[in-house]
Amino acid sequence: MWNEFVELQKELTGTFTFFAENPKVDHRPDLGHYNFYWKNARLDMGHISVVDKREEKGVWMMHVNAYSRAQYPMPVYGFDVVCGKNKVTGCFHDISPTGYNDFEVANGYEESKRRELPDWAKEIFSEGMVAAGNVNEEKEINELIAIGASNLMTWFEVQEGLEMSVPDYNYMNALSKYCQNQLMNPHSFAVMMKLGFPEEYLRNFKMNKQFPY
């Protein structure tokens, strides 16, 4: 299953690079951790993080976020997937509302096995969020990939149509709320610890690079 998501990573990378500058990279090949960051006048941070433990652990993970600058406020784009060779353990995608230019995740998809969301997630994710677990059907995999790819393109297209506005403190509060709630997720931290990541490295990565607001 991971081959399909590796191809999605390439497509999302192409979308970020089309709308923003070439990425800055922050790789740790010794840990199997690869990070790409984008930024331009409208995009405060685009981030793709890949954990590639296919050979050692049979696991491939990807995390994607897009955060807008306050002058062009947008919802937060997010996509996360954890997969083995033959099954997607979990896939989560949302256009998380900030109160500014919000739009919904593409309709038409229904999880075969929906993951129950914890309280911290319900505080920040939209009602239409995709939360799929234990997916091994090719049709559903393709639907997840198509939604993730098309919504990032839509996110940028909506943002490109915005006129510059005065930065709003409430928007930055919304980004902070999103990040602080994401940091309450114990599962992501625990999974990466089990995959061999040092605790100090993980704390610095999550607080200062993955969810920095």
ZAPA-739855 format. One record per residue (C-alpha): residue number from 1; x, y, z; residue in three letters. Coordinates in nm, 4 decimals. Example, Ala and Ser with C-alpha at 12.3 -4.5 7.8 and 13.67 -1.06 7.14 Angstrom:
2
resi | c1 | c2 | c3 | resn
1 | 1.2300 | -0.4500 | 0.7800 | Ala
2 | 1.3670 | -0.1060 | 0.7140 | Ser
END
This chain:
213
resi | c1 | c2 | c3 | resn
1 | 0.0000 | 0.0000 | 0.0000 | Met
2 | 0.2833 | 0.2394 | 0.0664 | Trp
3 | 0.3775 | 0.2709 | -0.3017 | Asn
4 | 0.0516 | 0.4532 | -0.3709 | Glu
5 | 0.1185 | 0.7003 | -0.0903 | Phe
6 | 0.4790 | 0.7517 | -0.1986 | Val
7 | 0.3315 | 0.8644 | -0.5309 | Glu
8 | 0.0919 | 1.0938 | -0.3423 | Leu
9 | 0.3896 | 1.2463 | -0.1621 | Gln
10 | 0.5453 | 1.3270 | -0.5002 | Lys
11 | 0.2192 | 1.4855 | -0.6197 | Glu
12 | 0.1800 | 1.6973 | -0.3055 | Leu
13 | 0.5458 | 1.7988 | -0.3302 | Thr
14 | 0.4804 | 1.9141 | -0.6853 | Gly
15 | 0.1783 | 2.1183 | -0.5764 | Thr
16 | 0.3688 | 2.2946 | -0.2979 | Phe
17 | 0.6601 | 2.3648 | -0.5304 | Thr
18 | 0.4315 | 2.4997 | -0.8033 | Phe
19 | 0.2712 | 2.7553 | -0.5721 | Phe
20 | 0.5670 | 2.8272 | -0.3437 | Ala
21 | 0.9438 | 2.8322 | -0.3609 | Glu
22 | 1.1572 | 2.5216 | -0.3849 | Asn
23 | 1.1570 | 2.3433 | -0.0499 | Pro
24 | 1.4170 | 2.3678 | 0.2188 | Lys
25 | 1.5012 | 2.0228 | 0.3487 | Val
26 | 1.5782 | 1.8992 | 0.6980 | Asp
27 | 1.6628 | 1.5306 | 0.6601 | His
28 | 1.7897 | 1.2729 | 0.9066 | Arg
29 | 1.8614 | 0.9672 | 0.6913 | Pro
30 | 2.0049 | 0.7856 | 0.9923 | Asp
31 | 1.6568 | 0.7995 | 1.1483 | Leu
32 | 1.4671 | 0.7488 | 0.8234 | Gly
33 | 1.3176 | 1.0967 | 0.8664 | His
34 | 1.2780 | 1.3346 | 0.5719 | Tyr
35 | 1.1310 | 1.6849 | 0.5997 | Asn
36 | 1.0445 | 1.9384 | 0.3301 | Phe
37 | 0.9412 | 2.2969 | 0.4082 | Tyr
38 | 0.7925 | 2.5620 | 0.1794 | Trp
39 | 0.7298 | 2.9330 | 0.2360 | Lys
40 | 0.6326 | 3.2337 | 0.0269 | Asn
41 | 0.4475 | 3.5645 | 0.0603 | Ala
42 | 0.1151 | 3.3856 | 0.1197 | Arg
43 | 0.2233 | 3.0535 | 0.2685 | Leu
44 | 0.3713 | 3.0748 | 0.6168 | Asp
45 | 0.4655 | 2.7070 | 0.6227 | Met
46 | 0.4032 | 2.4086 | 0.4028 | Gly
47 | 0.5437 | 2.0889 | 0.5501 | His
48 | 0.5773 | 1.7299 | 0.4366 | Ile
49 | 0.7333 | 1.4901 | 0.6857 | Ser
50 | 0.8110 | 1.1327 | 0.5829 | Val
51 | 0.9175 | 0.8502 | 0.8119 | Val
52 | 1.0522 | 0.5688 | 0.5968 | Asp
53 | 1.1019 | 0.2527 | 0.8003 | Lys
54 | 0.9957 | 0.0103 | 0.5278 | Arg
55 | 1.3075 | -0.2035 | 0.5376 | Glu
56 | 1.3509 | -0.2114 | 0.9162 | Glu
57 | 0.9941 | -0.2061 | 1.0477 | Lys
58 | 0.7657 | -0.2430 | 0.7452 | Gly
59 | 0.6170 | 0.1031 | 0.8110 | Val
60 | 0.5880 | 0.4212 | 0.6049 | Trp
61 | 0.4362 | 0.7413 | 0.7472 | Met
62 | 0.3604 | 1.0843 | 0.6050 | Met
63 | 0.2434 | 1.4054 | 0.7694 | His
64 | 0.1403 | 1.7120 | 0.5671 | Val
65 | 0.0294 | 2.0581 | 0.6790 | Asn
66 | -0.0248 | 2.3919 | 0.5085 | Ala
67 | -0.0462 | 2.7071 | 0.7207 | Tyr
68 | -0.1304 | 3.0419 | 0.5633 | Ser
69 | 0.0163 | 3.3784 | 0.6503 | Arg
70 | -0.2130 | 3.5989 | 0.8561 | Ala
71 | -0.2472 | 3.8473 | 0.5671 | Gln
72 | -0.4125 | 3.5688 | 0.3620 | Tyr
73 | -0.5957 | 3.3682 | 0.6314 | Pro
74 | -0.7059 | 3.0160 | 0.5459 | Met
75 | -0.8133 | 2.6952 | 0.7182 | Pro
76 | -0.5371 | 2.4454 | 0.7964 | Val
77 | -0.4767 | 2.1692 | 0.5434 | Tyr
78 | -0.3741 | 1.8431 | 0.7078 | Gly
79 | -0.3092 | 1.4893 | 0.5844 | Phe
80 | -0.1607 | 1.2010 | 0.7822 | Asp
81 | -0.1131 | 0.8372 | 0.6906 | Val
82 | 0.0504 | 0.5356 | 0.8529 | Val
83 | 0.0777 | 0.2294 | 0.6339 | Cys
84 | 0.2390 | -0.1084 | 0.6001 | Gly
85 | 0.2990 | -0.3026 | 0.2854 | Lys
86 | -0.0564 | -0.4379 | 0.2621 | Asn
87 | -0.2697 | -0.2197 | 0.4894 | Lys
88 | -0.3255 | 0.1419 | 0.5884 | Val
89 | -0.3384 | 0.1512 | 0.9672 | Thr
90 | -0.4734 | 0.5040 | 0.9740 | Gly
91 | -0.5367 | 0.7912 | 0.7347 | Cys
92 | -0.6584 | 1.1309 | 0.8493 | Phe
93 | -0.7396 | 1.4344 | 0.6365 | His
94 | -0.9077 | 1.7619 | 0.7143 | Asp
95 | -0.9487 | 2.1206 | 0.6101 | Ile
96 | -0.9530 | 2.2393 | 0.9701 | Ser
97 | -1.1574 | 2.5552 | 1.0274 | Pro
98 | -0.9994 | 2.8756 | 1.1527 | Thr
99 | -1.3023 | 3.0965 | 1.0840 | Gly
100 | -1.1378 | 3.2395 | 0.7721 | Tyr
101 | -1.2176 | 3.1248 | 0.4163 | Asn
102 | -1.3125 | 2.7812 | 0.5454 | Asp
103 | -1.4287 | 2.5161 | 0.3019 | Phe
104 | -1.5187 | 2.1503 | 0.3400 | Glu
105 | -1.3297 | 1.8328 | 0.2626 | Val
106 | -1.4368 | 1.6988 | -0.0781 | Ala
107 | -1.7652 | 1.5063 | -0.0517 | Asn
108 | -1.8419 | 1.1581 | -0.1770 | Gly
109 | -1.6097 | 0.9534 | 0.0451 | Tyr
110 | -1.7232 | 0.7364 | 0.3333 | Glu
111 | -1.4805 | 0.5385 | 0.5476 | Glu
112 | -1.5318 | 0.1624 | 0.5554 | Ser
113 | -1.3927 | 0.1706 | 0.9097 | Lys
114 | -1.4080 | 0.5112 | 1.0747 | Arg
115 | -1.1613 | 0.5856 | 1.3521 | Arg
116 | -1.3153 | 0.7397 | 1.6642 | Glu
117 | -1.1689 | 1.0825 | 1.7354 | Leu
118 | -1.0375 | 1.1766 | 2.0811 | Pro
119 | -1.1465 | 1.4970 | 2.2522 | Asp
120 | -0.8394 | 1.6976 | 2.1490 | Trp
121 | -0.9133 | 1.6201 | 1.7824 | Ala
122 | -1.2802 | 1.7147 | 1.8093 | Lys
123 | -1.1697 | 2.0590 | 1.9283 | Glu
124 | -0.9941 | 2.1443 | 1.6015 | Ile
125 | -1.1119 | 1.9201 | 1.3172 | Phe
126 | -1.4204 | 1.9766 | 1.1031 | Ser
127 | -1.7272 | 1.7539 | 1.1100 | Glu
128 | -1.6427 | 1.6316 | 0.7598 | Gly
129 | -1.2947 | 1.5138 | 0.8534 | Met
130 | -1.1711 | 1.1863 | 0.7012 | Val
131 | -1.0628 | 0.9393 | 0.9696 | Ala
132 | -1.0074 | 0.5975 | 0.8115 | Ala
133 | -0.8569 | 0.2920 | 0.9770 | Gly
134 | -0.7470 | -0.0539 | 0.8624 | Asn
135 | -0.7908 | 0.0143 | 0.4917 | Val
136 | -0.6736 | -0.2482 | 0.2427 | Asn
137 | -0.9096 | -0.2069 | -0.0518 | Glu
138 | -0.7548 | -0.0444 | -0.3581 | Glu
139 | -1.0696 | 0.1554 | -0.4380 | Lys
140 | -1.0762 | 0.3196 | -0.0956 | Glu
141 | -0.7011 | 0.3850 | -0.1045 | Ile
142 | -0.7429 | 0.5634 | -0.4372 | Asn
143 | -1.0306 | 0.7700 | -0.2974 | Glu
144 | -0.8202 | 0.8822 | -0.0009 | Leu
145 | -0.5338 | 0.9784 | -0.2295 | Ile
146 | -0.7586 | 1.1679 | -0.4702 | Ala
147 | -0.9214 | 1.3694 | -0.1917 | Ile
148 | -0.5881 | 1.4600 | -0.0324 | Gly
149 | -0.4387 | 1.5702 | -0.3634 | Ala
150 | -0.7383 | 1.7672 | -0.4878 | Ser
151 | -0.7944 | 1.9492 | -0.1593 | Asn
152 | -0.4374 | 2.0789 | -0.1430 | Leu
153 | -0.4785 | 2.2154 | -0.4946 | Met
154 | -0.8118 | 2.3731 | -0.3941 | Thr
155 | -0.6513 | 2.5212 | -0.0816 | Trp
156 | -0.3923 | 2.7025 | -0.2900 | Phe
157 | -0.6449 | 2.8119 | -0.5520 | Glu
158 | -0.8705 | 2.9666 | -0.2853 | Val
159 | -0.5719 | 3.1373 | -0.1262 | Gln
160 | -0.4497 | 3.2724 | -0.4602 | Glu
161 | -0.7850 | 3.4499 | -0.4990 | Gly
162 | -0.7547 | 3.6387 | -0.1701 | Leu
163 | -0.6617 | 4.0036 | -0.1435 | Glu
164 | -0.4148 | 4.1045 | 0.1238 | Met
165 | -0.5813 | 4.1838 | 0.4553 | Ser
166 | -0.4665 | 4.3258 | 0.7868 | Val
167 | -0.3312 | 4.0417 | 1.0052 | Pro
168 | -0.5891 | 3.9311 | 1.2589 | Asp
169 | -0.4876 | 3.8253 | 1.6080 | Tyr
170 | -0.7791 | 3.5811 | 1.6213 | Asn
171 | -0.6422 | 3.3966 | 1.3191 | Tyr
172 | -0.3075 | 3.3421 | 1.4881 | Met
173 | -0.4945 | 3.2205 | 1.7946 | Asn
174 | -0.6704 | 2.9657 | 1.5732 | Ala
175 | -0.3359 | 2.8382 | 1.4431 | Leu
176 | -0.2046 | 2.8188 | 1.7983 | Ser
177 | -0.5115 | 2.6246 | 1.9106 | Lys
178 | -0.4643 | 2.3811 | 1.6225 | Tyr
179 | -0.0996 | 2.3179 | 1.7075 | Cys
180 | -0.1470 | 2.2965 | 2.0823 | Gln
181 | -0.4232 | 2.0394 | 2.0412 | Asn
182 | -0.2123 | 1.8404 | 1.7942 | Gln
183 | 0.0609 | 1.8269 | 2.0570 | Leu
184 | -0.1861 | 1.6546 | 2.2909 | Met
185 | -0.1856 | 1.3523 | 2.0586 | Asn
186 | 0.0092 | 1.0827 | 2.2478 | Pro
187 | -0.0240 | 0.8227 | 1.9727 | His
188 | 0.1979 | 0.9944 | 1.7165 | Ser
189 | 0.4739 | 1.0457 | 1.9704 | Phe
190 | 0.4503 | 0.6869 | 2.0951 | Ala
191 | 0.4608 | 0.5389 | 1.7445 | Val
192 | 0.7737 | 0.7342 | 1.6544 | Met
193 | 0.9392 | 0.6383 | 1.9824 | Met
194 | 0.8740 | 0.2707 | 1.9039 | Lys
195 | 1.0317 | 0.3262 | 1.5624 | Leu
196 | 1.3566 | 0.4321 | 1.7304 | Gly
197 | 1.3388 | 0.8112 | 1.7440 | Phe
198 | 1.5174 | 0.9719 | 2.0419 | Pro
199 | 1.2775 | 1.1445 | 2.2804 | Glu
200 | 1.4652 | 1.4770 | 2.2829 | Glu
201 | 1.4768 | 1.4840 | 1.9025 | Tyr
202 | 1.1012 | 1.4166 | 1.8847 | Leu
203 | 1.0089 | 1.6853 | 2.1344 | Arg
204 | 1.2119 | 1.9465 | 1.9496 | Asn
205 | 1.0706 | 1.8369 | 1.6138 | Phe
206 | 0.7066 | 1.8380 | 1.7199 | Lys
207 | 0.7108 | 2.1622 | 1.9198 | Met
208 | 0.9413 | 2.3716 | 1.7041 | Asn
209 | 0.9135 | 2.2312 | 1.3514 | Lys
210 | 0.5911 | 2.0335 | 1.3082 | Gln
211 | 0.3458 | 2.2366 | 1.5196 | Phe
212 | 0.5300 | 2.5623 | 1.5871 | Pro
213 | 0.2472 | 2.8096 | 1.6458 | Tyr
END
